Amino acid sequence: MPAFLDKEAAMLAHDGARLGLTVWKPGGRASPEHVIVGVHGMNNYAGEFRLAAPEWAAEGRAVYAYDQRGFGRSAERGLWPDEELMREDLRTAVSLARARHPKATLTVVAISMGSAVAMTAFASDRPPDADRLILSGPGLSGWGALNPAYAGSLRFMNSVSPSLILRPPAFVKPQMSDNAEFLALQDADPLHARENRVDQIAGVVTLMERAHEAASHLPAGLPVLASYGARDQVVLPDGPRRTLKRFPPSVRTVYYPDGYHVLLSDNQRGKVIADYSAFMNNPAAALPSGCGPWPFR
């Protein structure tokens, strides 16, 4: 039976799989008005929320972040999971948070690859039972956004050596954030993956392509905020540029001129956290940062 096992830092999924779980309880509130379900990005785990979640907890929000299958403390680490199981895990996490806090406003905050999982889940015929969706530096580098030569080589490698382990050399490693302390902490964290099988890379590219396709099917009544940093070196502009054309009018975008990929860990994360909080409180309200929408055409 699905369950949050707070004391064991685990979530039991619908099929009995044991996934890692980190909970940040709201300061001074037994019954929070706002609850967040956090969905991390590629090669990461719930710890990706370690800087933002305490800020939200101090505001009286409860945060539940789980480790997706194949990552962190969860089952089959290092193997690319079935996409539908990833979506079902999100539905389960939202359902458990909803059951625990039935009167709260529930927001899914999804980072990078987590955004691709969230977009495909919310665009499905069984969307998670959430009130808001925030796509933080969404993973939108699907097949159609890649350099054709790179896409072709990845498809070839996946067909002949799917289990080959790849670890990028330091000189081609994209800068995830301008927060050196966070990057050092992440690099030293044994739960943060630093290498991938070829089929993991192909799998996440396929997931991101499906997220692009799903963009036009996001529920019209669901308030969505999609953020992107101008200095993002992981998801290059071609991805969000082509997906922007598919977003329904209900999707709101915000563009951070000084933002990198992991916006919730950047040195300017304070303005991002404040914007996300404002959107949770009132999706139609002005964002405190004053940052404008995505400038892509």
Stockholm file with secondary structure:
# STOCKHOLM 1.0

chainA/1-297         MPAFLDKEAAMLAHDGARLGLTVWKPGGRASPEHVIVGVHGMNNYAGEFRLAAPEWAAEGRAVYAYDQRGFGRSAERGLWPDEELMREDLRTAVSLARARHPKATLTVVAISMGSAVAMTAFASDRPPDADRLILSGPGLSGWGALNPAYAGSLRFMNSVSPSLILRPPAFVKPQMSDNAEFLALQDADPLHARENRVDQIAGVVTLMERAHEAASHLPAGLPVLASYGARDQVVLPDGPRRTLKRFPPSVRTVYYPDGYHVLLSDNQRGKVIADYSAFMNNPAAALPSGCGPWPFR
#=GR chainA/1-297 SS CCEEEGGGTEEECTTSCEEEEEEECCTTCSSCSEEEEEECCTTCCGGGGTTHHHHHHHTTCEEEEECCTTSTTSTTTTSCCCHHHHHHHHHHHHHHHHHHSTTSEEEEEEETHHHHHHHHHHTSSSCCSCSEEEEESCCCCCGGGSCHHHHHHHHHHHHHCTTCEECCCGGGCCCCCSCHHHHHHHHHCTTSCCCEEHHHHHHHHHHHHHHHHHGGGSCTTSCEEEEEETTCSSSCTHHHHHHHTTSCTTEEEEEETTCCSSGGGSTTHHHHHHHHHHHHHCTTSCCTTCCCCCCCC
#=GC SS_cons         CCEEEGGGTEEECTTSCEEEEEEECCTTCSSCSEEEEEECCTTCCGGGGTTHHHHHHHTTCEEEEECCTTSTTSTTTTSCCCHHHHHHHHHHHHHHHHHHSTTSEEEEEEETHHHHHHHHHHTSSSCCSCSEEEEESCCCCCGGGSCHHHHHHHHHHHHHCTTCEECCCGGGCCCCCSCHHHHHHHHHCTTSCCCEEHHHHHHHHHHHHHHHHHGGGSCTTSCEEEEEETTCSSSCTHHHHHHHTTSCTTEEEEEETTCCSSGGGSTTHHHHHHHHHHHHHCTTSCCTTCCCCCCCC
//
